[in-house]
Amino acid sequence: MSGSLRAGRMRHTMPIGGSRALFIAITCSLMVLSAAHATGAEILWNRTLTQDVTDLSISEDGEDTAVAAEWIQLFDSGGNVLWRQWVARRVLISGDGRYVAAGSYGSVRLVDVRGKNLWEREIDGEISALATTSDMSRLAAGTLTGSVYIFSNSGELLGKNTTNTVGGTAPVRDIAISDDGACTAAITSRAVFLLNRTSYPLWERLNETLFDGKYVSISRSCDLVAAAGKYELYRLHSGGETLWRYSANGEITALATIYNHSLVALGTRDGRVILLDGSGSVRGIYATGRMISRLSISRNGDRILASSLNGGVYLLDSDAVLLDSAELGRMVRAVALIPSGEKGVAATVDGLFFLRFSGSFPAAMTVTPGPPTPSPTRSIPTIQIVTTAETSPPEESGPSETIPPVTRAGFWPLSLPFAIVLAIILLPARR
């Protein structure tokens, strides 16, 4: 835009011919039209928030959205605030919308949808990660002091453990719990841990190259663990062995998986969304140009919602093809998608946006629970991951030849009315 303004100021000394101005206007219009198909997401409502959003979650039917923005706030599907109370940094809403779990400075609590506090339990430090089963029969919390807590829906403490390894205890950076509550995975800067339903440690993985550990996910039946370090993703079996490893050729900033880990989504600092299948092969890559801040994935993996610090929200299919998008104009901190992929919510630095996406959406898949994972009767030895000489990729390294072509994305800062005005400004006065 600054270039256009400079051209306008030079108009009286260096007039631009009418044909050239018309060509510029037409070109700008075509730019807008070429991007218009990718910006069809409808903003159903948006609300201004007075505090930064640190977390958000949406119920499976999209009727309720829970937000942690200093306080816990619950919004209905029309954008009305149902209640606002209790300080929290992490928040999750149950799939059926009946419960809201939240963690703050030294406590974890469970609240019902009406805002009634059901229970609150103390934890030994500031919460850093929170995970629940979809029905909230189990809650897992990690703290900056390196503790892991597992609670029942009634508030009973089922177990507590620490992330103590060689070198001491480290803050829990992420936590995940299987949907049957049989096991919990926690990740720190130095190790990945798998715990049973009472927080008894099944195994831990120490490694020099995997960590900085950042994100962790566990399959619904507790047989697979995905652990993301700063530059690499590891797929681990429930016994602790490495099944495969993928290098993102850049810093990983987000992770999302579907219930059986047959689809894994990674976000990177340089703005790529990388989709991998269950064997670690790349299905597709989509580039947004700026850091991916959060990923959310539909239940069967056919829709992936990504938020970027460029102010964009992108809906992709399972091959990383852009289906829909929205430009929110401000850095997007977090997104959440309902299981069908039809609706989602996005949080910017100062606002909340409820979105409806265009296109056809299959009915949300019903997942039949698998058999519970039995707790082992013997301790599983620690298995060391093979290390490499380099802990980070070269600064300018690009994707390998096996990675499919990257689809570029971008929102043009122009609009059709602006293009018309631009043409009028640039047309010389006829003398």
C-alpha positions as CSV (number, residue, x, y, z in Angstrom):
1,M,0.0,0.0,0.0
2,S,2.9,2.4,0.7
3,G,4.1,2.0,-2.8
4,S,0.7,3.0,-4.1
5,L,0.7,6.1,-1.9
6,R,4.1,7.1,-3.2
7,A,2.9,6.8,-6.8
8,G,0.0,9.0,-5.9
9,R,2.2,11.8,-4.5
10,M,4.3,11.7,-7.6
11,R,1.4,12.1,-9.9
12,H,1.8,15.8,-10.8
13,T,5.5,15.4,-11.8
14,M,5.4,11.9,-13.3
15,P,1.8,11.3,-14.7
16,I,1.0,7.7,-15.4
17,G,-0.8,7.0,-18.7
18,G,-4.5,6.0,-18.5
19,S,-3.9,2.6,-20.1
20,R,-1.2,1.8,-17.6
21,A,-3.4,2.8,-14.7
22,L,-6.2,0.7,-16.1
23,F,-3.9,-2.3,-16.4
24,I,-2.8,-1.8,-12.7
25,A,-6.5,-1.6,-11.6
26,I,-7.4,-4.8,-13.5
27,T,-4.4,-6.6,-12.2
28,C,-5.3,-5.7,-8.6
29,S,-8.9,-6.8,-9.1
30,L,-7.7,-10.1,-10.5
31,M,-5.5,-10.6,-7.5
32,V,-8.5,-10.1,-5.2
33,L,-10.7,-12.4,-7.2
34,S,-8.1,-15.1,-7.3
35,A,-7.9,-15.1,-3.5
36,A,-11.7,-14.6,-2.9
37,H,-12.5,-18.3,-3.2
38,A,-10.2,-19.0,-0.2
39,T,-11.8,-16.5,2.2
40,G,-15.4,-17.8,2.4
41,A,-15.5,-18.5,6.2
42,E,-18.5,-16.7,7.8
43,I,-17.9,-14.9,11.1
44,L,-21.1,-15.6,13.0
45,W,-20.1,-13.4,15.9
46,N,-17.1,-11.9,17.5
47,R,-16.5,-10.5,21.0
48,T,-13.9,-8.2,22.4
49,L,-11.8,-9.5,25.3
50,T,-10.1,-7.3,27.7
51,Q,-7.4,-9.8,28.6
52,D,-5.1,-12.1,26.6
53,V,-6.4,-15.5,25.8
54,T,-4.3,-18.3,27.2
55,D,-6.6,-21.2,26.2
56,L,-10.0,-22.0,24.7
57,S,-12.1,-25.1,24.0
58,I,-15.4,-25.8,22.2
59,S,-18.1,-28.5,22.9
60,E,-18.7,-31.1,20.2
61,D,-22.0,-29.5,19.0
62,G,-20.5,-26.0,19.0
63,E,-23.1,-24.8,21.5
64,D,-20.6,-23.7,24.2
65,T,-17.2,-22.2,24.1
66,A,-15.0,-21.9,27.1
67,V,-12.2,-19.3,27.2
68,A,-9.4,-18.6,29.7
69,A,-8.6,-14.9,29.4
70,E,-7.5,-14.1,33.0
71,W,-11.0,-15.4,34.0
72,I,-13.0,-18.4,32.8
73,Q,-15.7,-17.3,30.5
74,L,-18.4,-19.5,28.9
75,F,-20.1,-18.3,25.7
76,D,-23.2,-19.8,24.1
77,S,-23.6,-20.4,20.3
78,G,-24.9,-16.8,19.9
79,G,-21.9,-15.2,21.5
80,N,-23.7,-14.4,24.8
81,V,-21.6,-14.7,28.0
82,L,-23.3,-17.3,30.2
83,W,-20.9,-16.7,33.1
84,R,-17.5,-15.3,34.0
85,Q,-15.6,-16.2,37.1
86,W,-12.5,-17.8,38.6
87,V,-9.0,-17.0,37.4
88,A,-7.6,-19.7,35.1
89,R,-4.8,-20.2,32.5
90,R,-5.9,-23.6,31.1
91,V,-9.5,-24.6,30.2
92,L,-11.3,-27.5,28.6
93,I,-15.0,-28.2,28.0
94,S,-16.3,-31.7,27.9
95,G,-17.6,-33.1,24.6
96,D,-21.2,-33.0,25.7
97,G,-20.8,-29.5,27.2
98,R,-21.8,-30.5,30.7
99,Y,-18.5,-29.7,32.4
100,V,-15.6,-27.2,32.3
101,A,-12.2,-28.1,33.7
102,A,-9.8,-25.3,34.5
103,G,-6.4,-24.9,36.0
104,S,-4.7,-21.8,37.5
105,Y,-2.1,-20.7,39.9
106,G,-2.0,-23.6,42.4
107,S,-5.3,-25.3,41.7
108,V,-7.5,-27.4,39.4
109,R,-11.3,-27.2,39.5
110,L,-14.3,-28.7,37.8
111,V,-17.4,-26.5,37.0
112,D,-20.7,-27.4,35.5
113,V,-22.2,-25.6,32.5
114,R,-24.2,-23.3,34.8
115,G,-21.1,-22.1,36.4
116,K,-21.4,-24.0,39.7
117,N,-18.1,-25.0,41.2
118,L,-18.2,-28.7,41.7
119,W,-14.8,-29.1,43.3
120,E,-11.3,-27.5,43.5
121,R,-8.1,-29.2,44.4
122,E,-4.7,-27.7,45.2
123,I,-1.6,-28.5,43.1
124,D,2.0,-27.7,44.0
125,G,2.7,-24.9,41.5
126,E,1.3,-23.0,38.5
127,I,-0.5,-25.2,36.0
128,S,1.3,-25.6,32.7
129,A,-0.8,-28.3,31.0
130,L,-4.3,-29.8,31.3
131,A,-5.9,-32.8,29.6
132,T,-9.2,-34.7,30.1
133,T,-11.1,-37.6,28.6
134,S,-13.9,-36.5,26.3
135,D,-16.5,-37.2,29.0
136,M,-14.2,-35.7,31.7
137,S,-14.3,-38.9,33.8
138,R,-10.5,-38.3,34.2
139,L,-8.4,-35.1,34.4
140,A,-4.7,-34.9,34.1
141,A,-2.7,-31.8,35.1
142,G,1.0,-30.9,34.8
143,T,2.7,-28.1,36.6
144,L,5.8,-25.9,36.2
145,T,7.3,-27.6,39.2
146,G,7.3,-30.9,37.3
147,S,4.4,-32.7,38.9
148,V,1.7,-34.7,37.2
149,Y,-1.8,-35.1,38.9
150,I,-4.6,-37.4,37.9
151,F,-8.1,-36.7,39.2
152,S,-11.4,-38.5,38.9
153,N,-14.6,-36.6,37.9
154,S,-15.6,-36.5,41.5
155,G,-12.3,-34.7,42.5
156,E,-10.6,-37.8,44.0
157,L,-6.8,-37.7,43.5
158,L,-6.0,-41.0,41.7
159,G,-2.3,-40.4,41.6
160,K,0.6,-37.9,41.7
161,N,4.1,-38.3,40.3
162,T,7.0,-36.1,39.3
163,T,9.1,-35.8,36.1
164,N,12.3,-36.4,38.0
165,T,15.0,-37.6,35.6
166,V,18.8,-37.4,35.3
167,G,19.5,-33.7,35.9
168,G,16.5,-33.2,38.1
169,T,12.8,-32.3,37.7
170,A,11.7,-30.2,34.8
171,P,8.4,-28.3,34.1
172,V,5.7,-30.2,32.3
173,R,5.3,-28.6,28.9
174,D,2.3,-30.7,27.6
175,I,0.1,-33.6,28.8
176,A,-2.3,-36.0,27.2
177,I,-4.6,-38.7,28.5
178,S,-6.1,-41.6,26.6
179,D,-9.9,-41.5,26.3
180,D,-10.4,-44.5,28.5
181,G,-8.2,-42.9,31.1
182,A,-5.8,-45.9,31.1
183,C,-2.6,-44.0,30.6
184,T,-1.3,-40.4,30.6
185,A,1.7,-39.0,28.6
186,A,3.7,-36.0,29.8
187,I,6.6,-34.3,28.2
188,T,9.3,-32.0,29.6
189,S,12.3,-30.4,28.0
190,R,14.3,-33.6,28.8
191,A,12.0,-36.6,28.6
192,V,8.7,-38.2,27.6
193,F,6.8,-40.2,30.3
194,L,4.0,-42.7,30.1
195,L,2.0,-43.2,33.3
196,N,-0.8,-45.6,34.1
197,R,-4.2,-44.6,35.5
198,T,-2.9,-44.0,39.0
199,S,0.3,-42.1,37.7
200,Y,2.6,-45.1,38.1
201,P,5.4,-44.7,35.6
202,L,5.4,-47.3,32.8
203,W,8.4,-45.8,31.0
204,E,10.4,-42.7,30.4
205,R,12.5,-41.7,27.4
206,L,15.6,-39.6,27.7
207,N,17.3,-38.1,24.7
208,E,19.7,-35.3,23.8
209,T,18.3,-34.6,20.4
210,L,14.6,-35.0,20.8
211,F,14.4,-32.3,23.4
212,D,13.6,-29.4,23.9
213,G,10.5,-31.5,24.3
214,K,7.4,-29.4,23.5
215,Y,4.2,-31.3,22.7
216,V,2.7,-34.8,23.3
217,S,-0.3,-36.7,22.1
218,I,-1.6,-40.2,22.9
219,S,-3.9,-42.5,20.9
220,R,-7.3,-43.2,22.2
221,S,-6.5,-46.8,23.1
222,C,-3.1,-45.9,24.6
223,D,-1.0,-47.9,22.1
224,L,0.7,-45.0,20.4
225,V,2.5,-41.8,21.6
226,A,3.5,-38.8,19.4
227,A,6.2,-36.7,21.0
228,A,7.4,-33.4,19.4
229,G,10.7,-31.9,20.2
230,K,12.0,-28.6,18.8
231,Y,12.7,-29.9,15.3
232,E,11.6,-33.5,15.2
233,L,8.5,-35.7,15.8
234,Y,8.8,-39.1,17.3
235,R,6.2,-41.9,17.0
236,L,6.5,-44.2,20.0
237,H,4.9,-47.5,20.7
238,S,3.2,-48.1,24.1
239,G,6.2,-50.1,25.1
240,G,8.5,-47.1,24.6
241,E,10.3,-48.1,21.4
242,T,10.6,-45.6,18.5
243,L,8.5,-46.6,15.4
244,W,9.6,-43.7,13.3
245,R,11.0,-40.2,13.4
246,Y,10.3,-37.2,11.2
247,S,12.4,-34.0,10.9
248,A,10.3,-30.9,10.2
249,N,13.3,-28.9,8.9
250,G,12.2,-26.1,11.1
251,E,11.0,-25.4,14.7
252,I,7.7,-27.2,15.6
253,T,5.2,-24.9,17.1
254,A,1.9,-27.0,17.2
255,L,0.8,-30.6,17.2
256,A,-2.6,-32.3,16.7
257,T,-3.6,-35.9,16.0
258,I,-6.8,-37.9,15.5
259,Y,-7.9,-40.5,17.9
260,N,-5.9,-43.4,16.4
261,H,-2.9,-41.4,15.2
262,S,-3.5,-42.3,11.5
263,L,-3.1,-38.6,10.8
264,V,-0.7,-36.3,12.5
265,A,-0.6,-32.5,11.9
266,L,2.5,-30.3,12.7
267,G,2.8,-26.5,12.7
268,T,6.1,-24.8,12.3
269,R,7.6,-21.4,13.1
270,D,8.0,-20.6,9.4
271,G,4.3,-21.0,8.8
272,R,3.9,-24.5,7.4
273,V,1.2,-27.0,8.2
274,I,2.7,-30.5,7.7
275,L,0.3,-33.5,7.5
276,L,1.7,-37.0,8.1
277,D,0.0,-40.4,7.8
278,G,0.4,-43.2,10.4
279,S,3.7,-44.4,8.9
280,G,5.3,-41.0,8.9
281,S,4.9,-40.3,5.2
282,V,4.0,-36.7,4.2
283,R,0.5,-36.4,2.9
284,G,0.8,-32.7,2.2
285,I,2.2,-29.3,3.2
286,Y,0.5,-25.9,3.3
287,A,2.4,-22.7,3.9
288,T,0.9,-19.6,5.4
289,G,4.0,-17.4,5.7
290,R,4.0,-16.9,9.5
291,M,4.2,-19.0,12.6
292,I,1.4,-21.6,13.2
293,S,0.2,-20.9,16.7
294,R,-2.4,-23.8,17.1
295,L,-3.9,-26.7,15.3
296,S,-7.2,-28.4,15.8
297,I,-8.4,-31.5,13.9
298,S,-11.8,-33.0,13.3
299,R,-12.6,-36.4,14.7
300,N,-12.0,-38.4,11.6
301,G,-9.1,-36.2,10.3
302,D,-10.8,-34.9,7.2
303,R,-10.6,-31.3,8.4
304,I,-7.7,-29.5,10.0
305,L,-8.0,-25.9,11.4
306,A,-4.8,-23.9,11.7
307,S,-4.2,-20.4,13.2
308,S,-1.3,-18.2,12.2
309,L,0.3,-15.1,13.5
310,N,-0.4,-13.4,10.1
311,G,-4.0,-13.1,11.3
312,G,-5.3,-15.9,9.2
313,V,-7.3,-19.0,10.0
314,Y,-7.1,-21.9,7.5
315,L,-9.3,-24.9,7.0
316,L,-7.5,-27.8,5.2
317,D,-8.4,-31.3,4.1
318,S,-6.3,-34.3,5.0
319,D,-4.0,-33.7,2.0
320,A,-3.3,-30.1,3.1
321,V,-5.5,-28.6,0.4
322,L,-7.1,-25.3,1.4
323,L,-10.9,-25.6,1.8
324,D,-11.7,-22.3,3.5
325,S,-10.1,-19.4,5.4
326,A,-10.8,-16.2,7.2
327,E,-8.7,-13.1,7.7
328,L,-9.2,-11.8,11.3
329,G,-6.7,-8.9,11.0
330,R,-4.8,-9.6,14.2
331,M,-2.5,-12.4,15.4
332,V,-4.5,-15.5,16.1
333,R,-3.4,-17.2,19.3
334,A,-5.6,-20.3,19.3
335,V,-8.3,-22.2,17.4
336,A,-10.7,-25.1,18.2
337,L,-12.8,-27.1,15.7
338,I,-15.9,-29.2,16.3
339,P,-15.7,-32.9,15.3
340,S,-17.6,-32.4,12.0
341,G,-15.3,-29.5,11.0
342,E,-18.2,-27.3,10.1
343,K,-17.7,-24.7,12.8
344,G,-14.8,-23.4,14.9
345,V,-13.7,-20.7,17.2
346,A,-10.6,-18.5,17.0
347,A,-9.0,-16.3,19.6
348,T,-6.8,-13.3,18.6
349,V,-4.8,-11.1,21.0
350,D,-8.0,-9.2,22.0
351,G,-11.0,-11.0,20.5
352,L,-13.0,-14.1,20.1
353,F,-14.5,-15.2,16.7
354,F,-17.0,-17.9,16.0
355,L,-16.7,-19.2,12.4
356,R,-18.8,-21.3,10.1
357,F,-17.0,-22.8,7.1
358,S,-18.3,-23.4,3.6
359,G,-18.4,-26.8,1.9
360,S,-19.9,-30.1,2.6
361,F,-19.1,-31.7,5.9
362,P,-19.6,-35.4,6.8
363,A,-21.4,-36.4,10.0
364,A,-19.1,-36.7,12.9
365,M,-17.7,-40.2,13.2
366,T,-18.7,-42.3,16.2
367,V,-15.7,-43.9,17.8
368,T,-16.3,-47.2,19.6
369,P,-14.1,-47.5,22.7
370,G,-11.4,-50.1,22.5
371,P,-10.5,-52.6,25.2
372,P,-8.8,-51.0,28.2
373,T,-5.0,-51.2,28.3
374,P,-3.9,-53.4,31.2
375,S,-1.4,-52.1,33.6
376,P,1.9,-54.0,33.3
377,T,2.9,-56.3,36.1
378,R,6.6,-55.7,35.5
379,S,8.7,-52.5,35.1
380,I,9.6,-51.6,31.5
381,P,13.3,-50.7,31.1
382,T,14.1,-47.2,29.8
383,I,15.0,-47.3,26.1
384,Q,17.4,-44.7,24.8
385,I,16.6,-43.0,21.5
386,V,19.4,-43.0,19.0
387,T,21.1,-39.6,19.0
388,T,22.4,-37.7,16.0
389,A,25.3,-35.3,15.8
390,E,23.2,-32.2,15.1
391,T,20.4,-31.0,17.4
392,S,19.0,-28.5,15.0
393,P,18.8,-28.2,11.2
394,P,20.7,-25.6,9.1
395,E,19.0,-22.3,9.1
396,E,18.3,-22.3,5.4
397,S,17.5,-26.0,5.0
398,G,14.4,-26.8,3.0
399,P,12.2,-29.8,2.6
400,S,13.7,-33.0,1.2
401,E,12.9,-34.3,-2.3
402,T,10.4,-36.7,-0.9
403,I,8.2,-33.9,0.4
404,P,5.4,-33.0,-2.0
405,P,5.2,-29.4,-3.4
406,V,4.1,-26.7,-0.9
407,T,0.9,-24.9,-1.5
408,R,1.4,-21.2,-0.9
409,A,-1.2,-19.1,1.0
410,G,-1.6,-15.5,1.6
411,F,-4.3,-12.8,2.1
412,W,-4.0,-9.9,-0.3
413,P,-4.3,-6.6,1.6
414,L,-6.5,-5.3,-1.3
415,S,-10.2,-5.2,-1.9
416,L,-12.2,-4.6,-5.0
417,P,-13.3,-1.2,-4.0
418,F,-9.7,-0.3,-3.2
419,A,-8.6,-1.4,-6.6
420,I,-11.2,0.9,-8.3
421,V,-10.2,3.8,-6.1
422,L,-6.6,3.1,-7.0
423,A,-7.4,3.3,-10.7
424,I,-9.2,6.7,-10.3
425,I,-6.2,8.1,-8.4
426,L,-3.7,6.9,-10.9
427,L,-5.6,8.1,-14.0
428,P,-4.1,11.4,-15.1
429,A,-6.2,14.5,-15.4
430,R,-7.0,15.0,-19.1
431,R,-5.8,18.4,-20.3
